[in-house]
Amino acid sequence: MKKFIALLLSLAMVLSLCSLTACGKRGGEGDTNKDGDTADAKYTLTIGHVYTEDSIEHKQMAKIKELVEEKTNGACQVKIFANEQLGDEQNIAEQCVTGACDMGFSEGSVWATVTNKPEFAVFGLPFQYSNIDAAKEVTANLIRPELNKIADGTGLYVLGNVYSGFRHMLSVKSPIKTLDDLKGMKIRVPNATIYVDMFKDMGANPTTTAFSETYQALQQGVVDGCECDLANIVQQNWMEVNNYMSYTYHLAAMNVICMNQEKWNSFPEDIQKAIQEAVIESEAYCFELRATSDQDNIAAIEKAGVEIYEMPQTEIARMKDACQPIYDEFIGYGLGNLLDSIASYSK
């Protein structure tokens, strides 16, 4: 009888330990499936973008995924669809408005198009930032609060910014050294009003071409040149089909991160807090990556045989003056004070 009672006590202890172990597992980080996703996640967040998986833009989204899942202990699972899996920039932006995609990022001019609110592009005007520090300060202090005022009623909630760096001009046949060199030049630009208007104002012939088709357009002479940030010039191998590049700093690409408003509202406060904190932390991470990658990208462009020119400040000033009609338009929207606030960070 004593042996039987001892056996029962031993069995009870084993069952108790198993129960505690299982409970500990359920209350901890949660089970994971074969793909590494959290099996017991209560919430999901989908992010769509057009960049390749080795781009800095994608690395920032991967950082957001890492931080959100960490801060929520796996309660919110993030899925990223890169490289135009969900369509081009405008397609993804439209899906964020309708709710087919939860989150995306694009320059303000793209959000302006899909929401029919041109004011959305106020942080992406020509020659608006003097250096990376100015872009960093504007990101930290102005973009979220000011654009959420503009976004009211659009179905979007503004979370932050993906800084894609200063953009420069490239050409195939001859270098761009002055404003006059742009006259009549067929230059590839994104399908965004600000870009088209900017190059028209400077006397060029802007041609909207899909990001993925630009290499071929340059190679076949459909366009005479293009413009882009250093990282994407290298990632897209555009230095192979251009002979010249000029440091024009004509635009700092500020890609606004927006989420579908209804989706944002569906999250409880703690999940919202985790997502917003993750985006803010990812912005700092992105600026660090940009600051350290520029020299490597310049070296790759030079190695490809591209001749690089430093645009004189006098010519950059002429280019900015040529784009004054764009600023006049935004002053007409009642955004003069905001434009002054943005400009104050570049002094």
C-alpha positions in Angstrom: 0.0 0.0 0.0 2.9 2.4 0.9 4.5 1.7 -2.5 1.1 2.4 -4.2 0.7 5.7 -2.4 4.3 6.7 -3.3 3.6 5.9 -6.9 0.5 8.1 -6.9 2.4 11.0 -5.3 5.2 10.7 -7.9 2.7 10.7 -10.8 0.9 13.7 -9.4 4.2 15.6 -9.2 5.0 14.8 -12.8 1.6 15.9 -14.0 1.9 19.1 -12.0 5.3 19.9 -13.5 4.0 19.2 -17.1 1.1 21.6 -16.5 3.4 24.3 -15.2 5.7 23.9 -18.2 2.8 24.2 -20.6 1.3 27.2 -18.9 4.7 28.9 -18.8 5.0 28.4 -22.6 1.6 29.8 -23.3 2.2 32.8 -21.1 5.6 33.6 -22.5 6.7 34.3 -26.0 4.2 32.0 -27.6 4.5 29.1 -30.0 6.0 29.6 -33.4 5.1 27.8 -36.6 7.6 26.4 -39.1 8.0 29.9 -40.8 9.0 31.4 -37.5 5.7 33.4 -37.2 4.1 33.7 -33.8 1.3 31.1 -33.8 -0.9 32.8 -31.1 -0.6 36.3 -32.5 -3.9 38.2 -31.9 -3.2 41.0 -34.4 -1.6 41.2 -37.8 0.0 44.1 -39.7 0.8 44.0 -43.4 3.3 46.4 -45.0 3.7 46.8 -48.8 6.5 48.6 -50.7 8.2 48.6 -54.1 11.9 48.3 -53.0 14.1 45.3 -53.1 14.9 43.3 -50.0 18.5 44.6 -49.9 17.4 48.2 -49.9 17.6 50.5 -46.9 13.9 51.1 -47.2 13.2 47.4 -46.7 15.7 47.2 -43.9 13.7 49.9 -42.1 10.5 47.9 -42.5 12.3 44.8 -41.2 13.3 46.8 -38.2 9.7 47.9 -37.6 8.7 44.2 -37.8 11.4 43.2 -35.3 10.5 46.0 -32.9 6.7 45.6 -33.1 6.8 41.8 -32.5 9.3 42.4 -29.7 7.4 45.2 -28.0 4.1 43.2 -28.2 5.6 39.9 -27.1 4.4 38.4 -30.3 0.8 39.6 -30.0 1.1 41.5 -33.2 2.6 39.8 -36.2 4.0 41.9 -39.1 4.2 40.6 -42.7 6.2 42.6 -45.3 5.5 42.4 -49.0 8.5 43.9 -50.8 9.6 44.4 -54.5 6.2 45.4 -55.9 4.5 42.2 -54.8 1.4 44.3 -54.1 1.8 46.6 -57.1 3.5 50.0 -57.8 3.7 52.8 -55.3 0.4 54.3 -56.3 -1.3 50.9 -56.1 0.0 50.3 -52.6 -1.0 53.8 -51.5 -4.6 53.2 -52.8 -4.7 49.9 -51.0 -3.8 51.6 -47.8 -6.7 54.0 -48.3 -9.2 51.2 -49.0 -7.7 48.8 -46.3 -6.6 46.1 -48.7 -3.0 46.8 -47.3 -2.5 48.0 -43.8 0.6 50.1 -44.2 2.8 51.6 -46.9 5.2 54.4 -47.5 5.6 56.8 -50.4 6.6 60.4 -51.0 3.9 62.9 -50.1 3.2 63.6 -53.8 1.9 60.0 -54.2 -0.3 60.3 -51.1 -1.5 63.6 -52.5 -2.6 61.9 -55.7 -4.6 59.1 -54.0 -6.2 61.3 -51.5 -6.8 64.3 -53.8 -5.1 66.5 -51.2 -2.0 68.2 -52.8 -1.0 69.6 -49.4 0.2 66.1 -48.5 3.4 66.8 -50.6 4.4 69.8 -48.4 7.5 68.0 -47.0 8.8 67.0 -50.4 9.3 70.2 -52.3 12.4 71.0 -54.5 15.6 72.2 -52.7 13.8 72.2 -49.3 16.6 70.7 -47.1 20.2 71.9 -46.8 21.6 68.7 -45.2 20.7 65.3 -43.6 20.4 66.9 -40.2 17.6 69.2 -41.4 15.7 66.3 -42.8 16.2 64.4 -39.4 14.9 67.3 -37.4 11.8 67.8 -39.6 11.1 64.0 -39.3 11.3 64.2 -35.6 9.3 67.3 -35.0 6.9 68.1 -37.9 5.9 65.3 -40.2 3.7 63.3 -37.8 1.7 66.1 -36.2 1.4 68.3 -39.3 0.5 65.6 -41.8 -2.1 64.1 -39.5 -3.9 67.4 -39.6 -3.8 67.3 -43.4 -4.7 63.5 -43.5 -7.9 64.1 -41.4 -10.8 62.6 -43.4 -8.7 60.7 -45.9 -8.8 57.3 -44.3 -5.1 57.4 -43.5 -3.1 57.8 -40.2 0.4 59.1 -40.5 3.0 57.2 -38.5 6.3 58.7 -39.7 9.0 58.8 -42.4 11.4 56.7 -44.5 14.3 59.0 -45.4 15.5 57.9 -48.8 18.3 60.4 -49.1 19.1 63.4 -51.3 18.5 62.8 -55.0 20.9 63.7 -57.8 20.8 63.9 -61.6 22.4 61.5 -64.1 22.7 61.7 -67.8 23.9 59.6 -70.8 25.2 62.0 -73.4 26.6 65.1 -71.7 27.0 66.3 -68.1 24.5 68.5 -66.3 26.6 71.5 -65.1 24.1 74.3 -65.3 20.3 74.9 -65.3 20.6 75.6 -69.0 21.8 72.0 -69.6 18.4 70.7 -68.6 16.6 72.5 -71.4 14.6 70.0 -73.5 16.3 67.0 -71.8 14.2 63.9 -71.6 14.6 62.9 -68.0 13.0 60.0 -66.3 11.0 60.9 -63.2 8.6 59.1 -60.9 4.9 59.3 -61.7 4.3 62.1 -59.2 3.2 65.7 -59.8 6.0 67.4 -57.8 8.7 65.7 -59.9 6.9 66.5 -63.2 6.3 70.1 -62.3 9.8 70.6 -60.9 11.6 69.5 -64.1 9.1 71.3 -66.3 9.9 74.5 -64.3 13.6 73.9 -64.9 13.1 73.5 -68.7 13.4 69.8 -69.0 11.1 67.3 -70.6 10.1 65.0 -67.7 9.1 61.4 -68.7 7.3 59.2 -66.2 8.7 55.7 -66.3 8.2 52.7 -64.0 11.0 52.2 -61.5 11.6 48.7 -62.8 11.7 49.9 -66.5 14.1 52.7 -66.1 17.3 50.8 -66.8 16.0 49.6 -70.1 14.7 53.1 -71.0 18.1 54.6 -70.4 19.9 51.8 -72.3 17.6 52.1 -75.3 17.7 55.9 -75.4 14.0 56.4 -74.5 15.2 58.9 -72.0 18.5 61.0 -71.8 18.9 60.7 -68.1 17.3 60.2 -64.7 17.5 61.3 -61.1 17.5 59.3 -57.9 19.2 58.8 -54.5 22.6 57.2 -54.3 21.5 53.9 -52.8 18.9 53.1 -55.4 21.2 54.2 -58.3 23.5 51.5 -57.2 20.9 48.9 -56.3 19.2 49.4 -59.7 22.6 49.5 -61.5 21.7 52.7 -63.2 25.4 53.8 -63.2 25.9 51.1 -65.9 23.7 53.1 -68.4 24.6 56.6 -67.4 28.0 58.4 -68.1 27.6 61.5 -65.9 26.2 62.4 -62.5 25.8 65.8 -60.9 25.4 66.5 -57.2 22.3 68.6 -57.4 20.6 67.8 -54.0 17.4 68.8 -55.7 15.1 66.9 -53.4 15.4 64.9 -50.2 13.1 62.0 -50.6 10.8 61.9 -47.5 8.6 58.8 -47.8 5.7 59.2 -45.5 4.6 56.1 -43.7 0.8 55.8 -43.6 -1.6 53.2 -42.2 -5.2 52.6 -43.0 -7.1 54.7 -40.3 -9.7 52.0 -39.6 -7.0 49.4 -39.1 -5.2 51.8 -36.8 -8.3 52.3 -34.8 -8.9 48.6 -34.5 -5.7 48.1 -32.4 -5.9 48.6 -28.6 -3.9 51.4 -27.1 -0.9 49.2 -26.1 -0.5 47.8 -29.7 -0.8 51.3 -31.1 1.9 52.5 -28.7 4.2 49.7 -29.7 3.7 50.4 -33.4 4.3 54.1 -33.1 7.4 53.6 -30.9 8.7 51.0 -33.4 8.3 53.5 -36.3 10.1 56.3 -34.4 13.0 54.0 -33.5 13.2 52.7 -37.1 13.6 56.3 -38.3 16.7 56.8 -36.3 18.0 53.4 -37.6 17.3 54.5 -41.2 19.2 57.8 -40.8 22.2 55.9 -39.4 22.2 53.5 -42.4 22.0 56.4 -44.9 24.8 58.3 -43.2 27.2 55.3 -43.4 26.2 54.0 -46.9 26.7 57.1 -49.1 30.5 56.8 -49.4 30.2 53.1 -50.5 27.6 54.0 -53.1 29.6 56.9 -54.5 32.6 54.5 -54.8 30.5 52.0 -56.7 29.2 54.8 -59.1 32.8 56.0 -59.7 34.0 52.4 -60.2 31.5 52.0 -63.0 33.2 54.9 -64.9 30.6 57.6 -64.2 32.1 61.1 -64.2 30.8 63.1 -61.2 30.4 66.8 -61.0 29.7 69.1 -58.0 27.0 71.5 -59.0 28.0 75.1 -58.2 25.8 76.7 -55.5 25.0 79.6 -57.9 23.4 77.0 -60.3 21.5 75.3 -57.5 20.1 78.7 -56.5 19.0 79.3 -60.1 17.3 75.9 -60.1 15.5 76.6 -56.9 14.4 80.0 -58.2 13.0 78.3 -61.3 10.8 76.1 -59.0 9.3 79.1 -57.2 5.8 78.4 -58.8 5.6 75.2 -56.8 6.2 77.1 -53.5 3.7 79.7 -54.5 1.1 76.9 -55.0 1.7 75.6 -51.5 1.5 79.0 -50.0 -1.8 79.3 -51.7 -3.0 76.2 -49.7 -2.4 78.2 -46.5 0.9 76.4 -45.7 3.2 79.4 -45.7 3.9 79.2 -41.9 4.6 75.5 -42.2 7.0 76.1 -45.1 8.8 78.6 -42.9 9.0 76.1 -40.1 10.5 73.5 -42.4 13.0 76.1 -43.8 14.1 77.1 -40.3 15.8 73.7 -39.8 18.0 74.3 -42.9 19.5 77.6 -41.6 
